[in-house]
Amino acid sequence: MEKIWLKSYPPGVPADIDPDQYRSLVHLLEEAFQKYADRNAYVCMDKFLTYAELDTYSRQLGAWLQSRGLKKGARVALMMPNVLQYPVAIAAVLRAGYTVVNVNPLYTPRELEHQLNDSGSEAIIVLENFAHTVEQVLSKTAVKHIIVASMGEMLGGLKGMIVNFVVRNVKKMVPAYSLPNAMRFKQALALGSRMKLTPVELSINDAAFLQYTGGT
């Protein structure tokens, strides 16, 4: 079969890759953190996140997750749209030796309950806009550790405060919820900054993601 898509590859992009050049996704990530430290990795609402910052934040969050006593391979659910906390959380979960379970933020309580139980998720990181859904099913799952993020907290300073105010008070996008034992995302980073991330030996045979279909 003629690989006509190769004609669209920009210069420098190889037609084939060697999947065995990396021991794991963590190996690939950490090489990128070192190699491209000063470059921008992500942008959201005009706020850029460099590879070095991604390295630091994911190390901090990963250390906090490890402090919860989760064992290697534990499932950690991520219930967020495309905000800066999302790539930080993915890198943190993988570096801590756990498995990412991506959750559709628009799930109904019934759908969320099923996925959390089917995956065996023990922790969840959720944007506060969807925390009310987690509250409704929490007691019916094995989830013991909850991190709640806000839309503006990674945007910094005044901008972040304004975004959170508008999202919460003007657009009313955060339904009331009660998760007394939940940890705020920035608080988890702060606590993790005083902890040490313990490297976990991973191989290509370890599960990185449990990716559920969206039905398409």
N, C-alpha and C positions, 0 to 999 in steps of 0.2 A: 504494500500500500504506500502510495506517495504521501509523504508528510508535508502537505501543502502549508500547514500552519507555521512551519519553520521559516518560511519567507517573511513572516511578520515579526520574527525575533529581532530585537535591536542588537547592534554590535556588542560582542562580549558575553552574550547569553548562549551557553552551550546547548547543543541539540540533545545531549544525553548527560546524565549525572551519575555519580557513583554513590548509591545510598549507604554504602558501607564505610564512607570516609568519616562518618560521625558515629560515635558510640550510642548517642541518644539525642533527642531534641535539646536537652540541657547543654550538651557538648556544643551543639551548633549555636545556641543562644549565647553562651558565655564566650565563645570565640568572637561573635559579633560585638558583644559588649566591649571587649578589649580592642578589637580592630577598628571599630567605628565610634569610639567613645564620644567624640565631639560632634558627631553628626546627629541630625534630627531623625528620630525613629517614628514618632507619631505627632499628629496635630489634631486638636479638637477645639472649636470655637476660637481659632487663631492662637491657641496656647500650644507651644511646641514642647515635646518631651524628647530629650536626647537619649542616646543609647546608654550613656553614663548614668543619667537619672533613672532610667529603666532598671539598670543594674542595681543601683542603690535601693530604690523603692521595693523591687521584687525581692531583694535579699532581706530587707526588713520585714516585709509581710510574710515571706517564707519562714523566717525565724520565729515569728509569732505563731504561725500555724503549727510548726513543730513543737512549740512550747505547750500546745494543747494535748500532746501525747498521742497524736494520730500516728498509726503505723504506716510503714511504706506501702504504697498502693491505695491508700484510703481515698475514697471518692469525695471531691469537693465540688459542689454545684456553684455555677456562676450565672446569676440572673440579672444581667445588665445589657443595655443597648450599647452603642458605640461611644463610650466615654473613656477618658484616659485611665480610669481605674481598671478597665477591662484588660488591656494588654499587661498591665502591672500584675493583675491577679493571675492571668494565665502563666506568666513567667514564674511567679511566686509558687504557685501550686506545683508546677513541674520541677522547679529547683528544690522544693522541699521533699520531693519523692512521691508525690501524690498524683491522682488521676483527675483530669478536668472533666466535669459533666456540664456541658453547655445547656442552659435552660432558656426557653423562649420567655422573655419578660411578659408577654401577653397571655401566658397560660391562665386558664381558669383554675380555681382551687383543686378541682377534681383532677385535671391534667397534671398539675404540679405535684400533688400527692402521689400519683401513680409513678411519675418519673423519679422522684426522690426515693421512693421505696424500691422501685425496680432496679435502680442503680446502686442502692445501698449507701447513698450519700450521708456522710457524717457531719458535714459542715456546708454552709452556704454563704456566698457573698452576694448581696442584693442591693440594687439601687433603691433608695427609700420610697420612690414612686410606686414600687411593687411590694413593699414590705407587708402591706395589709393582706396580701394573698398568702405570704409565708405564714403570717400569724394564724390564719384560718386552718392550716393543715399541720402545723408544727407538732402538735401533740400526737399526731397519727404517723409520725415518721421517726427515723433514727437520728435525725439531725440534732446535734448537741451544741454546735458552735456556729454563731451567726455574726457576720460583719455587715453593717449597713453603711452604704456610701451615699453621698449627695451629689447632685448634678454639678455644683460649682466648686466643691472643695479642692479639686486639683488645678483650678484655674488661677488660684493665687489672689491674695489681697482683696482690694475693693471689688474687682471684677467678679471674683468668686462669691463674695457676699451679696452682690446685686443679683447674680444669677439665681442663687438659692432663695433670695427674697421673692423674686418674681415667680419662680417655679412654685414656691410654697404658698405665697399669699396673694399673688395677682392672678396667675393662671390656675391656681388650685389643683395642681397636678400631683399632690402628695396626699392621698387619703389617710385619715387618722389610723394609727396602728399602735399596738402595744407589744413590744418585745423587750421586756425588762432586762434580760441577760445578754442582749446584743452588744457588740462592740462597734464603735464608730470606726470607719476606715482609717481616718487620719490618726486616731488613737492607737489603732493596731500598728501603724507605721512607727509611731513615736515609741511604743513599748518595744517593738522589734528592733529599733535602732540601738537598744541597750542589750540585745541578745546576739548570739552567734548562730548563723545558719550552718547546720551540720551537713557537709556534702554527703549525698546518697549515691551509692554505686548503682548505676542504671545501665541497661543494655537495650538493644533494639527489640528485645522480646518483652520489655515492660510496656504496659498499656499507658499511653499518654492521654487519650481522650476516650470518653464514651459519648459518641455523637448521635443523638436521636434524630430521626427524620422529622421534618416539618410537615410532612404529608404531601409534598409536591412530587 
